[in-house]
């Protein structure tokens, strides 16, 4: 049996593992499809995460140094890669009552041949309805962050909305913003293929930031008003500068990206000073939710799963490329780390 592991920074490999015994509260899943996470997991894979030498203290609400001698946040050689898996239940513990052998389910899990998960009171172990698409299922995670970004941007009917960065989160944000009633939805990405997919799924117009002055084009498109909401998923400093230029007076920038340290040049003294922009750092997993107690992470998850399974959201265009399990180590390094421009969200089909 094989699993995908980061054996050192920026190096992935399939290594052998021995299956554990299934506990009374667990099920074993024979994985058929999987997908990695293209955002924060890549930072971990590169060894650049702040969690390496620090940990986020819920008490202090800030990063604090790890205790001397404690294990680092990422241990290469043990760090398993992957985010979502879809497969069939092939073994069940004696305490499991909500599932049956043969059920097709989706859950969080690493890229490996079999995954064992808790199956008692676990709302993140989702049964797949008949006819549901696996591509939609493995987008369960990015859909949550897209929905949170759209909600935190306060997108309303008639709004002008810009989505910057058309990876999986950005593509889903395009769909959600349009379906929320935005009158103009703009996609921004340097890759033509991503722009084309966004157009097929709700974007009214798309711009290439390497050729277009995004702030100016958005102002032209909106009769000089600017965007009511800009959802920023790229983490690029120039993209944030352009957003500050293209935002309407008093508009909201929902910053979804897990940003890196910005280089010199980001200037909050230009349009930011005049446009009274609000920057909201959006994260679906942070509790309490800004709309607590009405909304929390679980409600976001429940809503996203429903929208994915009933076909309200379309993820078939988003999952590319699709590789075999045997190719997953080389593909991870190429499509996730070295050349992310060649993929949107990589899928793994174990049956290919």
C-alpha positions as CSV (number, residue, x, y, z in Angstrom):
1,X,0.0,0.0,0.0
2,X,1.3,3.5,-0.9
3,X,0.7,7.0,0.4
4,X,1.9,10.4,-0.9
5,X,4.4,12.1,1.4
6,X,6.7,15.1,1.4
7,X,10.0,13.5,2.1
8,X,11.8,16.9,2.1
9,X,10.9,20.4,1.0
10,X,9.5,20.4,-2.5
11,X,10.0,16.7,-3.0
12,X,7.1,14.3,-3.0
13,X,7.2,10.5,-3.1
14,X,4.9,7.5,-2.8
15,X,6.0,5.5,0.1
16,X,4.8,2.2,1.6
17,X,2.6,2.0,4.7
18,X,1.0,-0.8,6.7
19,X,-2.8,-0.5,7.2
20,X,-4.0,0.0,10.8
21,X,-6.8,-2.0,12.3
22,X,-10.2,-0.3,12.1
23,X,-11.4,0.9,15.5
24,X,-15.1,0.5,16.6
25,X,-15.9,4.1,15.6
26,X,-14.1,4.0,12.3
27,X,-14.6,3.0,8.6
28,X,-12.0,2.1,6.0
29,X,-12.4,3.8,2.6
30,X,-11.0,2.3,-0.6
31,X,-10.0,5.6,-2.3
32,X,-11.1,6.1,-5.9
33,X,-10.5,9.8,-6.4
34,X,-8.6,12.5,-4.6
35,X,-7.3,16.0,-4.8
36,X,-4.6,18.0,-3.0
37,X,-5.0,21.5,-1.6
38,X,-3.3,24.2,-3.8
39,X,-3.1,27.0,-1.3
40,X,-1.8,26.6,2.3
41,X,-0.6,23.0,1.6
42,X,1.9,24.3,-1.0
43,X,3.4,26.7,1.5
44,X,3.8,23.8,3.9
45,X,5.3,21.6,1.2
46,X,7.9,24.3,0.5
47,X,8.8,24.6,4.2
48,X,7.7,28.2,4.2
49,X,4.8,28.0,6.6
50,X,4.9,30.1,9.8
51,X,3.7,26.9,11.6
52,X,7.2,25.4,11.1
53,X,8.8,27.2,14.1
54,X,5.7,28.9,15.5
55,X,2.1,27.9,16.5
56,X,-1.0,30.0,16.4
57,X,-2.2,30.7,20.0
58,X,-6.0,30.8,20.2
59,X,-5.6,32.4,23.6
60,X,-3.3,35.3,22.4
61,X,-4.7,35.3,18.8
62,X,-1.2,35.6,17.5
63,X,1.7,33.3,16.4
64,X,3.9,32.3,19.3
65,X,7.3,30.5,19.2
66,X,7.1,26.7,19.8
67,X,8.5,25.4,23.0
68,X,12.2,24.6,22.8
69,X,12.7,20.9,21.8
70,X,9.1,20.5,20.5
71,X,8.3,19.0,17.2
72,X,8.3,21.4,14.2
73,X,4.9,22.1,12.6
74,X,6.0,20.1,9.5
75,X,8.0,17.0,9.8
76,X,9.3,16.0,6.3
77,X,9.3,12.3,5.7
78,X,6.0,12.1,7.7
79,X,4.0,15.0,6.2
80,X,1.2,13.4,4.1
81,X,-0.1,15.4,1.2
82,X,-3.7,15.7,0.1
83,X,-7.0,17.3,1.0
84,X,-10.1,15.5,-0.2
85,X,-10.8,11.8,-1.0
86,X,-13.8,10.0,-2.5
87,X,-14.2,6.2,-2.3
88,X,-16.2,3.2,-1.1
89,X,-16.5,1.9,2.5
90,X,-14.9,-1.5,2.6
91,X,-14.7,-2.1,6.4
92,X,-16.7,-0.8,9.4
93,X,-16.2,-0.7,13.1
94,X,-18.9,-2.2,15.4
95,X,-20.1,1.2,16.6
96,X,-20.8,2.6,13.2
97,X,-24.5,2.8,12.4
98,X,-24.9,5.7,9.9
99,X,-23.1,4.0,7.0
100,X,-23.1,0.7,5.2
101,X,-20.5,-1.3,3.4
102,X,-20.3,-0.2,-0.2
103,X,-21.4,3.4,0.5
104,X,-19.6,6.0,-1.6
105,X,-18.4,8.8,0.6
106,X,-16.3,11.9,0.5
107,X,-14.1,13.2,3.4
108,X,-11.0,15.1,4.3
109,X,-8.0,12.8,3.9
110,X,-4.5,12.4,2.5
111,X,-3.7,10.9,-0.9
112,X,-3.2,7.2,-0.2
113,X,-4.8,3.9,-1.2
114,X,-7.0,3.5,1.8
115,X,-8.1,6.0,4.4
116,X,-9.5,5.2,7.9
117,X,-11.7,7.9,9.5
118,X,-14.0,8.3,12.4
119,X,-17.6,7.5,11.3
120,X,-19.5,8.3,14.5
121,X,-21.0,11.8,14.7
122,X,-18.6,13.0,11.9
123,X,-20.5,15.5,9.7
124,X,-17.4,15.7,7.4
125,X,-17.8,12.1,6.3
126,X,-20.3,12.8,3.5
127,X,-22.4,10.2,1.7
128,X,-22.4,10.8,-2.0
129,X,-25.9,10.8,-3.6
130,X,-26.6,8.8,-6.7
131,X,-25.2,10.5,-9.8
132,X,-23.2,13.1,-7.9
133,X,-19.9,14.0,-9.6
134,X,-16.6,13.3,-7.8
135,X,-15.2,16.5,-9.2
136,X,-17.7,18.5,-7.2
137,X,-17.1,16.4,-4.1
138,X,-13.3,17.0,-4.1
139,X,-14.1,20.8,-4.3
140,X,-15.9,20.6,-0.9
141,X,-12.9,22.4,0.8
142,X,-12.3,25.3,-1.7
143,X,-16.0,25.9,-2.0
144,X,-16.1,26.7,1.7
145,X,-13.5,29.4,1.3
146,X,-15.1,30.7,-1.8
147,X,-18.4,31.0,-0.1
148,X,-16.8,32.7,3.0
149,X,-15.0,35.2,0.7
150,X,-18.2,36.1,-1.1
151,X,-20.2,36.4,2.1
152,X,-17.4,38.5,3.8
153,X,-17.4,40.8,0.7
154,X,-21.1,41.4,1.3
155,X,-22.0,40.6,-2.3
156,X,-25.6,41.7,-3.0
157,X,-28.0,41.8,-6.0
158,X,-27.0,44.4,-8.5
159,X,-23.4,44.7,-7.2
160,X,-20.3,45.0,-9.4
161,X,-17.9,42.2,-8.3
162,X,-14.3,41.4,-9.2
163,X,-12.7,38.1,-8.5
164,X,-8.9,38.1,-8.7
165,X,-7.1,34.8,-9.2
166,X,-9.0,32.1,-11.0
167,X,-7.8,29.0,-9.2
168,X,-10.4,26.7,-7.6
169,X,-11.5,29.2,-5.0
170,X,-11.7,32.0,-7.5
171,X,-13.6,30.0,-10.0
172,X,-16.2,29.0,-7.4
173,X,-16.4,32.6,-6.2
174,X,-17.3,33.7,-9.7
175,X,-20.2,31.2,-9.8
176,X,-21.4,32.2,-6.3
177,X,-21.2,35.9,-6.9
178,X,-23.2,35.6,-10.2
179,X,-25.8,33.4,-8.6
180,X,-26.1,35.9,-5.7
181,X,-27.4,38.4,-8.3
182,X,-24.3,40.5,-9.0
183,X,-25.0,42.5,-12.2
184,X,-21.4,42.5,-13.4
185,X,-18.9,39.8,-12.4
186,X,-15.3,40.3,-13.5
187,X,-12.6,37.6,-13.5
188,X,-8.9,38.5,-13.4
189,X,-6.1,36.0,-14.1
190,X,-3.0,36.0,-16.4
191,X,-3.9,32.6,-17.8
192,X,-6.3,32.5,-20.8
193,X,-7.6,29.0,-20.1
194,X,-8.6,30.0,-16.6
195,X,-10.3,33.1,-18.0
196,X,-12.2,31.0,-20.5
197,X,-13.5,28.6,-17.8
198,X,-14.6,31.6,-15.7
199,X,-16.5,33.0,-18.7
200,X,-18.3,29.7,-19.2
201,X,-19.4,29.6,-15.5
202,X,-20.6,33.1,-14.9
203,X,-18.0,35.8,-15.5
204,X,-19.3,38.6,-17.7
205,X,-15.8,39.8,-18.6
206,X,-12.3,38.8,-17.8
207,X,-9.0,40.7,-17.8
208,X,-5.4,39.7,-18.0
209,X,-3.4,41.6,-15.4
210,X,-0.2,41.3,-17.4
211,X,-1.8,43.3,-20.3
212,X,-4.6,45.3,-18.7
213,X,-4.6,48.1,-16.1
214,X,-7.2,46.3,-13.9
215,X,-8.2,49.2,-11.7
216,X,-8.8,51.4,-14.7
217,X,-10.6,48.8,-16.7
218,X,-13.0,48.1,-13.8
219,X,-13.7,51.8,-13.4
220,X,-14.4,52.0,-17.2
221,X,-16.7,49.0,-17.0
222,X,-18.7,50.4,-14.1
223,X,-19.1,54.0,-15.4
224,X,-16.3,55.2,-13.1
225,X,-17.9,53.9,-9.9
226,X,-15.6,50.9,-9.4
227,X,-16.3,47.5,-7.8
228,X,-18.6,47.2,-4.8
229,X,-16.7,44.1,-3.8
230,X,-13.3,42.6,-4.8
231,X,-12.5,39.0,-3.8
232,X,-8.7,38.6,-3.8
233,X,-7.5,35.0,-4.0
234,X,-4.1,35.4,-5.6
235,X,-2.0,36.7,-2.8
236,X,-0.1,38.9,-5.2
237,X,1.0,42.4,-4.1
238,X,0.3,44.0,-7.5
239,X,-3.2,42.4,-7.4
240,X,-3.9,44.1,-4.1
241,X,-2.6,47.4,-5.4
242,X,-4.9,47.1,-8.5
243,X,-7.8,46.2,-6.2
244,X,-7.3,49.4,-4.2
245,X,-7.4,51.3,-7.5
246,X,-10.5,49.6,-8.9
247,X,-12.6,49.5,-5.7
248,X,-15.6,51.8,-5.4
249,X,-15.6,54.4,-2.6
250,X,-16.3,52.5,0.6
251,X,-16.2,49.2,-1.2
252,X,-14.9,45.9,0.4
253,X,-11.9,43.9,-0.5
254,X,-12.4,40.3,0.8
255,X,-8.8,39.0,1.1
256,X,-9.1,35.2,0.9
257,X,-5.5,34.4,-0.1
258,X,-3.1,33.0,2.6
259,X,-0.7,35.9,1.9
260,X,3.1,35.9,1.9
261,X,5.3,38.7,3.0
262,X,4.9,41.5,0.4
263,X,7.9,42.9,-1.4
264,X,8.6,46.6,-1.3
265,X,6.3,48.7,-3.5
266,X,2.8,48.0,-2.1
267,X,1.6,51.6,-1.4
268,X,-1.3,52.3,0.9
269,X,-0.8,56.0,0.3
270,X,-2.3,56.2,-3.2
271,X,-5.9,55.1,-4.1
272,X,-6.2,53.3,-0.7
273,X,-6.0,56.7,1.0
274,X,-8.8,58.2,-1.1
275,X,-11.2,55.3,-1.7
276,X,-12.0,54.5,1.9
277,X,-11.6,50.9,1.1
278,X,-12.3,48.2,3.6
279,X,-10.0,45.1,3.6
280,X,-11.5,42.1,5.3
281,X,-9.3,39.1,5.8
282,X,-11.6,36.2,5.1
283,X,-11.2,32.6,6.4
284,X,-14.0,30.1,6.5
285,X,-12.3,28.1,9.3
286,X,-12.0,31.0,11.8
287,X,-14.5,31.0,14.5
288,X,-16.7,32.7,15.5
289,X,-17.9,33.5,12.0
290,X,-18.5,37.2,11.3
291,X,-22.2,36.4,11.2
292,X,-22.2,34.3,14.4
293,X,-24.5,32.9,15.9
294,X,-26.5,32.5,12.6
295,X,-23.5,31.2,10.7
296,X,-20.5,29.1,11.7
297,X,-18.1,26.8,9.9
298,X,-20.5,23.8,10.0
299,X,-23.3,25.8,8.4
300,X,-20.9,26.9,5.6
301,X,-19.9,23.2,5.1
302,X,-23.5,22.0,5.0
303,X,-24.5,24.7,2.5
304,X,-21.5,24.1,0.2
305,X,-22.1,20.3,0.2
306,X,-25.7,20.8,-0.8
307,X,-24.8,23.2,-3.6
308,X,-22.1,20.9,-4.8
309,X,-24.2,17.7,-4.8
310,X,-27.3,19.3,-6.4
311,X,-25.3,20.7,-9.3
312,X,-25.8,24.3,-8.4
313,X,-22.0,24.7,-8.6
314,X,-20.1,23.2,-11.5
315,X,-16.6,21.8,-10.8
316,X,-16.0,19.6,-13.8
317,X,-14.1,22.4,-15.6
318,X,-12.0,23.1,-12.5
319,X,-10.5,19.7,-12.0
320,X,-7.5,19.6,-14.3
321,X,-5.3,17.9,-15.0
322,X,-6.5,14.5,-13.9
323,X,-3.6,12.0,-13.3
324,X,-3.3,8.5,-12.1
325,X,-2.3,7.6,-8.5
326,X,1.0,6.2,-9.7
327,X,1.7,9.6,-11.3
328,X,0.7,11.6,-8.2
329,X,4.2,12.3,-6.8
330,X,5.7,13.6,-10.0
331,X,2.4,15.4,-10.9
332,X,2.3,17.1,-7.4
333,X,5.7,18.5,-7.9
334,X,5.0,19.7,-11.4
335,X,1.5,21.0,-11.2
336,X,1.2,22.1,-7.6
337,X,4.6,23.4,-6.8
338,X,6.8,24.0,-9.9
339,X,4.2,25.0,-12.5
340,X,0.9,25.9,-10.8
341,X,0.0,27.8,-14.0
342,X,-0.6,24.4,-15.7
343,X,-3.4,23.4,-13.4
344,X,-6.5,24.7,-11.5
345,X,-7.1,21.9,-9.1
346,X,-5.4,18.6,-9.8
347,X,-7.5,15.5,-9.6
348,X,-6.3,11.9,-9.1
349,X,-8.3,9.0,-10.6
350,X,-7.2,5.8,-9.0
351,X,-9.1,3.8,-11.7
352,X,-7.2,5.2,-14.7
